[in-house]
Structures are given as structure tokens and as C-alpha cells.
Amino acid sequence: MNRPLALISILLGFFACKTPQDSSPLNILILHTDQWRAQAFGYAGDPNVMTPNLDAWAKTCANFTHAVSGMPVCTPHRASLLTGQRPLTHGLFMNDVQLDTNALTMAEVLVAAGYETGYIGKWHLDGSGRSVFTPPGPRRQGFSYWKALECSHNYNQSAYYFGASRMKRFWKGYDSFDQARDAEAFLHEQSKGDNPFFLMLAWGTPHAPYHTAPESYRNLYDSANIALRPNVPEALAGKVKKDLAGYYAHCTALDDRVEAILTTLRETGLDKNTIVLFTSDHGDLLGSQGFYKKQQPYEESIRVPMLFQGPGIHSGKYTDLIQTEDLMPTLLGLAGIPIPERVEGRDYSARLLGKRILEDTVALLSCVQPFGQWNAINRGGKEFRGIRTLRYTYAKDLQGPWLLFDNVLDPYQQHNLVDQPQAEGLQKQLDQVLALELKETEDEFLPGLTYVERYGYPPLNETLTVPYTR
């Protein structure tokens, strides 16, 4: 089905399913951070970080404590969030590649259902260069209000494009603050209108560089007092403590901005008919296992925060292994909007509304082609496929079994059980589960460069990375 026919079908289905009690469609607000790992919150037990507002809010939310970013990289995650598809379906398994303009995104589905749409912040789905103007139309994937840039982590001199203008503008000061203020203005404006809205606010923090939050937030943290996770090598301790102090400063700054946005929702009365999702694209190893950033199957890389709040949503802790591609169908389900057939993710809306129990006990993990800071040339990067169950993490590379952790007995993943006699039966069982997952998702698990060629990617640079500029 081509895009116009798909949108017409969705629109007809939407009106067919509406009933009198559905006269006030629910708004959708996504508060999206970059590289904020699930462990780095007070409510998650981190002894260092100050997130008092999110800690308090989490108690009133549906908190998915085991949410997983199955391919923990920025562009693949964002494409899966908006399309409800897995990376080898929508085709984005590396950064800086353009999402097909024939993709059917959540924004387009909601536009067909009468929603106003807006996007603020980091886009990273155009693949035409990190500072290039993304024109109105198909490359904005259904978003109308637009204050965004493809990608920048220069938080104190951060550029963006507004509307149809090709003039490069700059956020005032620390961009996370100004972006939040713009989101608040958007909410105030929408509160005066009659149409429902979908707004995605995509912050760039707390992604590196770690030491660029406002001074008042940096002063809250003394690196000497940072308690490290036990899986950080002693040789990296000094550097990691300093970087964590900066990382946490970004986190606390965002914690304040989340509270300001939630206050705006309450003041405008939008809280009564708005679904709010707070999440991140992936985590940050930040020295754990001797690595930084993401792409790997370790807990600090794959686990992300995921808080839902809205009308009818049951608060509490959920251990379901919800994944990125599940977000689009779940949000559409909560809003009462038909889910397109091409969506591959699972709809958790009935679970959130207390109508049924989903026992999703396996999350699929993958790295199709390692690149950048974890490339196969000089950083030890490798293709892998794996699974995260409620208790275990198991991963294979192209040579065979690679990692096996008991996350209950070994929460910091310090004891690899692969090929250990006491885990022989467990390893065989998990290997069979992984094989079934790969069969179900039609994943051949081939060398990464095979997929790079198959999907027509541009030539990679010396670090096996898609170039930032063309």
C-alpha cells in the first residue's frame, strides 16, 4: 500500500472506531532524552544523581523498569520509535542515514486522525548532513511545527531551523532549557485550540560532552564523592568519576525542565487529556565494562527509562521487556487510533489500562554493523545478536556464543558464563530462544557490511561510520 492510500485507510478506520465517549481525543507528548541510562535516577537506586522531580513523578507513572533499546544507537532507535518497525525493516541500523520518505510514521498517522504535530530538538533521521536544513514535506515525516536540527551536541551554541526558513538560528544559552521553554509555549498555544496534538521534544543531553551543563548544575557534583559501579575498571576510575559528575549535571538540569513542562500541563489543564512518555534512545556505559557510550549488549547500554502517564493509565512498576518498536503502537492504542498493519511492535495499551496482561519475556538485542567509537577496525566492535530475558542476557557474535550473564546473581555482569560447565544447559536453552527470535524476525545474522551493501548505504569512512557530511 502506498503512502496516500495508507493514510486514507487509517483516517477512515479512525472515524469508524470513534464513539460518543471518544469525543475528546488524547494528546501525546514525548519527552525524549539522549543517552540517559536507566540506572541514572534516584528512583532507580543511583546514589549519586539528583533527580527529585522525576523521582516524585515516577511514583505516579507506569514505570517500565526493564525497558530495552534493542539496537542501542540514536538513528535506528528514533526510526523504530516513529515507525513501530525493527531496524532491518525500516533499514536504519547505523547513524546518519535517511529514513525512507515512504515510511509511515506515527506523526503521519496522527495527522490523518486530525492531530497537530510538532518536533523540537534533535532529529537525526534525515541523513543529509548534521547541520543541513530539512525542508518541509516528506523528509519531516509528518511533523508540521518544526524547531529542529539533524544533530548537534554543542549545547551552548546549538543551532536549529524554524518552520520553512533556511536561516540557521541558535537557541539561547543552554539549549535544553530553551527547547523546554519552546515546548511550554507550544503547549500553551495548543490549549487554546480544538484539535489534539502530538509533540516530541528531543533533547540532546545528557549525551557527551559531559562537562557543558550550566555552572550551577555542575557545582552540585564533586567527582571525588562519586560512587562508581563495580564493573568500572580501577584504571578508569578517575576519568569516569569526572565524567559522571558532568553527566549527572546534565541529568539534574533536565530533571528541572521536566518538572516545568509537567507544571505547564497542569496549569493549562492539558494533563487531563494528555499521554506523556518520558524515555531515552539508549544508555551510556560510562566506563562500565571498560567502555563508553553504547552499541553493546551490556545493561548500561541497552536499558532505558520509560515512564507513561495519562488518562486511565495504571501507575506502578512493570517488568515487561518493552522495546523501542513497541512505543508507536502503544501510544496509538492509548489514543484509540488504529495501528497500521505494517507495524511490527507490540501494543501495550491494554496492559497499561489494566485490561490484560502481556507476558513479553524476551527482548531482542542486535548490532548489525558496529561503527564509530565501537568499530571493528581498532575498537573491538563486533556484530551480534542477543536476547534479554527477565533474568538473563545472552549474545552471540559471528563466531558463536559471546556473552551470558545471570542478571539476578550478577547484576553488574562481571562473570561471563559462556561455555562454563554449570551453564551448559542454560546456554543451550537461550541459544534456542535466540534462534527462534531470529527466525521470527527474518534476521539472517550476516556480516554487517553485507547489509550496508544490501541497503545501499553511502561509502563508510575509515572508522566504518556513515560520514556526518555529504
Secondary structure, DSSP 8 states (H G I E B T S, - for coil): --HHHHHHHHHHHHHHH--GGGSS--EEEEEEEES--TTSSGGGT-SS---HHHHHHHTTSEEETT-B-SS-SHHHHHHHHHH---HHHH---SSS----TT---HHHHHHHTT-EEEEEEE-----S-TT----SSGGGTT--EEEEES----TTS-EEEETT----EE-SSSHHHHHHHHHHHHHHHHTTSSS-EEEEEEEEEESS-TT-S-HHHHTT--GGG----TTS-GGGHHHHHHHHHHHHHHHHHHHHHHHHHHHHHHHHTGGGGEEEEEEES----TTGGG--SSSSSSHHHHB--EEEE-TT---EEE----BGGGHHHHHHHHHT----TT--S---HHHHTTS------EEEEEESS--GGG-TTTS----EEEEEESSEEEEEETTEEEEEEETTT-TT-----TT-GGGHHHHHHHHHHHHHHHHHTT-----HHHHHHHTT-----TTS---S--
